């Protein structure tokens, strides 16, 4: 397969569809009253719990042809490192993309944790390195480091992690954020493969760090011209260091048998969205902390918002997904062929991998795997085949 396609594991819980936020699956999803609701996977008399539901999604993604899944990390999620360990025992080939902020973990500890996970799973772990969007959410983590310094800290963290992993037990580093003396992994761990790194961030400081360390530069979906320009910038910076980098896109989709059915799903979701949230959304960019990526997405919001159609920014691209389930704004809407063609267009712009998602994640993993992935042609021009 010439491109890698991952699914998202909803460690934050989820509604049952885009059309309604009830009932909830998982015990993380807050209700309108601010209380955590127990839905399908909240745990009941039958013993089926939220973690069993996540395992079902991972197995569905594995069966349906996805290489693995992203495990998000936010204040309202379970801890991805812990969930990955469980999913490793529930799957055979599924790769778990662990999202984490390096500033909250010692790099020597991270090296030991990851190498142990690689050893136990046959090398199925990889990283989604995030550096944080600033603002109140960053303070939730107890982190008040300024934007550019956070990216400098991330780069130094990865310097140390690589050094500890491959330094033969005698790695020493004296830096701005970390200091280690004669550090290294035990031989049995050091021989494990270093995880691939997916790196997120849209600022100049982020691109500098990505150019130095990332295997894949990961972006939210943006209008084609903006996305192509961003990919070009990061590849140019990476080439200056004598390295090559691939690019990836994280995007939600609504794929149905007909385009009308897909837009009807979006329309119903928009009509059922919180009116206060919609009112604030159309008023222009809200608080995005110091995240450049979030600001770029906010800049696409229309000045007037009377219909879901006002949020169509390109053919088959809708910019209101955050109204339905939070998170990123832009996503792909269309019939199976249109969604596949849009993914292929992104490949032509420079995408080498995707992290896809849709709600509910279990049923949609099967739908997208069976109906969309076989139509994606990728770089070779031949339709992709499932690998599960």
C-alpha positions as CSV (number, residue, x, y, z in Angstrom):
1,X,0.0,0.0,0.0
2,X,1.5,3.3,-1.0
3,X,-0.2,5.4,1.7
4,X,-1.1,4.6,5.3
5,X,-4.6,5.2,6.6
6,X,-5.4,5.2,10.3
7,X,-8.6,5.5,12.2
8,X,-9.4,7.4,15.4
9,X,-10.1,5.7,18.7
10,X,-12.6,7.9,20.7
11,X,-11.0,7.9,24.1
12,X,-13.3,10.9,24.9
13,X,-16.6,9.0,24.3
14,X,-19.0,9.8,21.5
15,X,-22.6,10.4,20.6
16,X,-24.5,7.8,18.6
17,X,-24.5,9.8,15.3
18,X,-23.7,13.2,13.8
19,X,-27.5,14.0,14.0
20,X,-27.8,13.9,17.7
21,X,-25.5,14.0,20.8
22,X,-27.6,11.4,22.6
23,X,-27.3,8.6,23.7
24,X,-23.7,8.6,24.6
25,X,-21.2,5.8,24.1
26,X,-18.6,5.7,26.7
27,X,-18.6,7.4,30.1
28,X,-16.6,10.4,29.2
29,X,-19.0,12.4,27.1
30,X,-20.6,15.2,29.1
31,X,-24.3,15.8,28.9
32,X,-26.1,19.1,28.7
33,X,-26.3,19.2,32.5
34,X,-22.5,18.8,32.8
35,X,-22.8,15.3,34.2
36,X,-21.1,12.3,32.7
37,X,-23.7,10.0,31.1
38,X,-23.6,6.2,31.0
39,X,-24.6,5.0,27.6
40,X,-24.0,1.9,25.5
41,X,-20.5,1.4,26.8
42,X,-20.8,3.0,30.2
43,X,-20.7,-0.4,32.0
44,X,-23.7,-2.3,33.1
45,X,-24.9,-5.6,34.5
46,X,-23.5,-7.5,31.5
47,X,-20.0,-6.3,32.3
48,X,-19.4,-4.6,28.9
49,X,-17.5,-1.5,29.6
50,X,-16.1,1.5,27.8
51,X,-12.7,-0.3,27.3
52,X,-14.5,-3.2,25.6
53,X,-16.1,-0.7,23.2
54,X,-12.7,0.8,22.4
55,X,-11.4,-2.7,21.7
56,X,-14.3,-3.4,19.3
57,X,-13.5,-0.2,17.4
58,X,-9.8,-1.2,17.2
59,X,-10.7,-4.7,15.9
60,X,-13.2,-3.2,13.4
61,X,-10.5,-0.9,12.1
62,X,-8.0,-3.7,11.9
63,X,-10.5,-5.9,10.0
64,X,-11.5,-3.1,7.7
65,X,-8.0,-2.3,6.4
66,X,-6.7,0.5,8.6
67,X,-3.1,0.3,9.7
68,X,-4.0,1.4,13.2
69,X,-5.6,4.2,15.1
70,X,-4.9,7.5,16.8
71,X,-5.5,7.7,20.5
72,X,-6.1,11.4,21.3
73,X,-4.9,13.0,24.5
74,X,-7.0,15.8,26.0
75,X,-8.1,16.7,29.5
76,X,-11.3,14.9,28.8
77,X,-9.8,11.6,27.6
78,X,-8.3,8.5,29.1
79,X,-4.5,8.2,29.1
80,X,-3.4,6.9,25.6
81,X,-0.3,5.1,27.0
82,X,-2.5,3.0,29.2
83,X,-5.2,2.4,26.6
84,X,-2.6,1.3,24.1
85,X,-1.4,-1.4,26.4
86,X,-4.9,-2.8,26.6
87,X,-5.6,-2.6,22.8
88,X,-2.3,-4.4,22.1
89,X,-3.7,-7.5,23.7
90,X,-7.0,-7.2,21.8
91,X,-5.5,-6.9,18.3
92,X,-2.9,-8.5,16.1
93,X,-1.7,-6.0,13.6
94,X,-3.3,-2.8,14.8
95,X,-0.8,0.0,15.4
96,X,-1.5,2.5,18.1
97,X,-0.6,6.1,17.5
98,X,0.0,7.6,21.0
99,X,-0.7,11.3,21.2
100,X,1.2,13.1,24.0
101,X,2.8,16.4,24.9
102,X,6.5,15.8,25.6
103,X,6.7,18.5,28.2
104,X,4.8,16.4,30.7
105,X,7.0,13.3,30.5
106,X,10.7,12.8,31.2
107,X,12.4,11.7,27.9
108,X,14.3,8.8,29.6
109,X,11.1,7.5,31.0
110,X,9.4,7.9,27.6
111,X,12.2,5.9,25.9
112,X,11.8,3.0,28.4
113,X,8.0,3.0,28.2
114,X,8.0,3.0,24.4
115,X,10.8,0.4,24.0
116,X,8.9,-1.8,26.4
117,X,5.7,-1.4,24.4
118,X,7.6,-2.1,21.2
119,X,9.1,-5.2,22.6
120,X,5.7,-6.5,23.9
121,X,3.8,-5.8,20.7
122,X,6.2,-6.5,17.9
123,X,6.8,-2.8,17.2
124,X,3.3,-1.5,16.8
125,X,3.6,1.8,18.7
126,X,4.1,5.2,17.0
127,X,3.9,8.8,18.2
128,X,1.6,11.7,17.5
129,X,3.7,14.5,19.1
130,X,1.6,17.5,20.1
131,X,3.0,20.6,21.8
132,X,-0.2,22.2,23.1
133,X,-2.5,25.0,22.0
134,X,-1.8,27.4,24.9
135,X,-4.6,29.2,26.8
136,X,-6.7,27.7,29.6
137,X,-6.3,24.1,28.4
138,X,-2.5,24.3,28.5
139,X,-2.8,25.6,32.1
140,X,-5.0,22.6,32.9
141,X,-1.8,20.5,32.4
142,X,0.1,22.9,34.7
143,X,2.1,24.2,31.8
144,X,2.8,27.9,31.4
145,X,5.7,27.8,29.0
146,X,5.4,30.2,26.1
147,X,4.5,29.0,22.6
148,X,7.9,29.0,20.9
149,X,9.7,27.7,24.0
150,X,7.2,24.8,24.0
151,X,8.4,23.8,20.6
152,X,12.0,24.2,21.5
153,X,11.3,22.0,24.5
154,X,9.7,19.4,22.3
155,X,12.7,19.3,20.0
156,X,15.1,18.9,22.9
157,X,12.9,16.2,24.4
158,X,13.1,14.2,21.1
159,X,16.9,14.8,21.0
160,X,17.3,13.3,24.4
161,X,14.8,10.4,23.7
162,X,16.7,9.4,20.5
163,X,20.1,9.8,22.3
164,X,19.0,7.6,25.2
165,X,17.6,5.0,22.7
166,X,20.7,4.8,20.5
167,X,23.5,6.1,22.7
168,X,24.8,2.7,23.8
169,X,24.3,3.5,27.5
170,X,26.6,6.5,27.6
171,X,24.4,9.4,26.4
172,X,25.0,12.7,28.1
173,X,23.0,15.9,27.4
174,X,23.1,19.3,29.0
175,X,20.4,21.5,27.6
176,X,17.9,24.2,28.4
177,X,15.2,21.9,29.5
178,X,16.8,18.5,30.2
179,X,20.1,17.2,31.7
180,X,21.1,13.5,31.7
181,X,24.4,11.8,32.4
182,X,25.4,8.5,30.9
183,X,21.8,7.5,30.1
184,X,20.7,4.6,28.0
185,X,18.4,1.7,27.6
186,X,19.1,-1.9,28.5
187,X,20.4,-3.7,25.4
188,X,17.3,-5.8,25.1
189,X,15.2,-2.6,24.8
190,X,17.6,-0.6,22.8
191,X,17.4,-3.0,19.9
192,X,13.7,-2.3,19.5
193,X,12.7,-0.1,16.5
194,X,12.3,3.6,17.2
195,X,8.7,4.6,16.7
196,X,7.6,6.7,13.7
197,X,6.8,10.3,14.6
198,X,3.8,12.1,13.4
199,X,4.2,15.8,14.4
200,X,1.5,18.4,14.7
201,X,1.7,22.2,14.6
202,X,1.3,25.0,12.1
203,X,3.5,27.8,13.4
204,X,7.0,28.5,12.2
205,X,8.4,27.2,15.5
206,X,6.4,24.0,14.9
207,X,7.8,23.5,11.4
208,X,11.3,24.0,12.6
209,X,10.9,21.2,15.2
210,X,9.0,19.0,12.7
211,X,11.8,19.4,10.1
212,X,14.3,18.1,12.6
213,X,12.5,15.1,14.0
214,X,9.3,14.1,12.2
215,X,8.7,11.2,9.9
216,X,5.3,12.6,9.1
217,X,4.1,16.2,9.3
218,X,0.5,16.0,10.4
219,X,-2.1,18.7,9.6
220,X,-5.8,19.2,9.9
221,X,-7.6,19.5,6.6
222,X,-7.4,23.0,5.1
223,X,-8.4,24.5,1.7
224,X,-6.2,23.0,-1.0
225,X,-4.1,26.1,-1.6
226,X,-3.3,26.6,2.0
227,X,-2.5,22.9,2.6
228,X,-0.2,22.6,-0.4
229,X,1.7,25.7,0.8
230,X,2.1,24.3,4.3
231,X,3.4,21.0,3.0
232,X,5.8,22.8,0.7
233,X,7.2,24.9,3.6
234,X,7.8,21.9,5.9
235,X,9.4,19.9,3.1
236,X,11.7,22.8,2.2
237,X,12.8,23.2,5.8
238,X,13.4,19.5,6.1
239,X,15.4,19.4,2.9
240,X,17.7,22.1,4.3
241,X,18.6,19.7,7.1
242,X,19.4,16.9,4.6
243,X,16.3,15.0,5.6
244,X,13.1,13.9,3.9
245,X,9.6,14.2,5.5
246,X,6.2,12.8,4.5
247,X,2.9,14.6,5.2
248,X,-0.4,13.4,6.6
249,X,-3.9,14.8,7.0
250,X,-6.2,14.3,10.0
251,X,-9.8,14.7,8.8
252,X,-13.4,13.7,9.8
253,X,-15.6,12.4,7.0
254,X,-19.3,11.7,6.3
255,X,-19.5,9.1,3.6
256,X,-22.8,7.7,2.4
257,X,-24.1,5.8,-0.7
258,X,-25.3,9.1,-2.2
259,X,-24.2,12.6,-1.8
260,X,-27.7,13.7,-0.9
261,X,-27.7,11.2,2.0
262,X,-24.3,12.5,3.2
263,X,-25.4,16.1,3.2
264,X,-28.7,15.2,4.9
265,X,-26.7,13.7,7.8
266,X,-24.7,17.0,8.1
267,X,-27.9,19.1,7.8
268,X,-29.6,17.2,10.6
269,X,-26.5,17.6,12.8
270,X,-26.4,21.3,12.1
271,X,-30.1,21.7,12.9
272,X,-29.6,19.9,16.2
273,X,-26.5,21.7,17.2
274,X,-26.4,23.9,20.3
275,X,-27.9,27.3,19.2
276,X,-25.5,29.2,21.5
277,X,-22.5,27.3,20.0
278,X,-23.7,28.1,16.5
279,X,-24.2,31.8,17.4
280,X,-20.7,32.1,18.8
281,X,-19.3,30.2,15.8
282,X,-20.5,32.6,13.2
283,X,-19.2,35.6,15.1
284,X,-15.6,35.0,13.9
285,X,-12.6,33.4,15.6
286,X,-13.1,32.6,19.2
287,X,-10.4,31.8,21.8
288,X,-7.8,29.5,20.3
289,X,-5.0,30.1,22.9
290,X,-1.8,30.5,20.9
291,X,-2.5,27.7,18.5
292,X,-1.7,28.8,14.9
293,X,-3.5,25.8,13.5
294,X,-6.7,26.5,15.4
295,X,-6.5,30.2,14.3
296,X,-6.1,29.1,10.7
297,X,-9.3,27.0,10.9
298,X,-11.2,29.8,12.7
299,X,-10.3,32.2,10.0
300,X,-12.4,30.1,7.6
301,X,-15.7,30.8,9.4
302,X,-18.3,32.8,7.5
303,X,-19.6,36.2,8.7
304,X,-23.2,35.0,8.4
305,X,-24.4,31.6,9.2
306,X,-28.0,30.7,8.4
307,X,-27.6,27.2,6.9
308,X,-25.2,24.3,6.9
309,X,-24.5,25.3,3.3
310,X,-22.8,28.5,4.5
311,X,-20.0,26.3,5.8
312,X,-19.2,24.6,2.5
313,X,-15.7,26.0,1.7
314,X,-14.8,23.7,-1.2
315,X,-16.6,21.0,-3.1
316,X,-17.3,18.2,-0.6
317,X,-15.5,20.1,2.2
318,X,-17.6,21.3,5.2
319,X,-16.2,23.6,7.9
320,X,-18.7,23.0,10.7
321,X,-17.6,19.6,12.2
322,X,-16.7,21.2,15.5
323,X,-20.3,22.2,15.9
324,X,-21.3,18.5,15.9
325,X,-18.7,16.9,18.1
326,X,-15.9,19.4,18.9
327,X,-12.4,19.2,17.6
328,X,-11.2,20.2,14.2
329,X,-13.4,22.2,11.9
330,X,-13.0,21.0,8.4
331,X,-14.1,17.6,7.0
332,X,-15.1,15.7,3.9
333,X,-18.7,15.1,2.9
334,X,-20.0,13.1,0.0
335,X,-20.7,9.7,-1.5
336,X,-18.2,7.0,-1.3
337,X,-16.6,7.8,-4.6
338,X,-16.4,11.5,-3.9
339,X,-14.8,11.0,-0.5
340,X,-12.2,8.6,-2.1
341,X,-11.6,11.1,-4.9
342,X,-11.0,13.9,-2.3
343,X,-8.5,11.8,-0.5
344,X,-6.7,11.1,-3.8
345,X,-6.7,14.9,-4.4
346,X,-5.0,15.3,-1.1
347,X,-2.5,12.7,-2.1
348,X,-1.7,14.7,-5.2
349,X,-1.2,17.8,-2.9
350,X,1.4,15.8,-1.0
351,X,-0.4,13.7,1.6
352,X,1.3,10.3,2.3
353,X,-1.0,9.2,5.1
354,X,-4.4,9.9,6.7
355,X,-6.0,9.8,10.1
356,X,-9.8,9.4,9.4
357,X,-12.7,9.4,11.7
358,X,-16.5,9.5,11.7
359,X,-19.3,9.0,14.2
360,X,-20.1,6.5,15.5
361,X,-16.6,5.1,15.2
362,X,-17.5,1.4,15.4
363,X,-20.0,1.3,12.6
364,X,-18.2,3.9,10.5
365,X,-14.9,2.0,10.7
366,X,-16.7,-0.8,8.8
367,X,-18.5,1.5,6.4
368,X,-15.4,3.5,5.5
369,X,-13.2,0.4,5.3
370,X,-15.6,-1.5,3.1
371,X,-16.9,1.4,0.9
372,X,-14.3,4.1,0.7
373,X,-10.8,2.6,1.2
374,X,-11.1,0.2,-1.8
375,X,-11.8,3.3,-4.0
376,X,-8.7,5.3,-2.9
377,X,-6.0,4.9,-5.5
378,X,-3.1,6.6,-3.7
379,X,0.2,7.3,-5.4
380,X,0.4,4.2,-7.5
381,X,-2.9,4.8,-9.3
382,X,-4.1,1.4,-8.3
383,X,-6.9,1.0,-5.8
384,X,-5.7,0.3,-2.2
385,X,-6.4,-3.1,-0.7
386,X,-7.3,-3.8,2.8
387,X,-4.5,-5.2,4.9
388,X,-6.5,-6.4,7.9
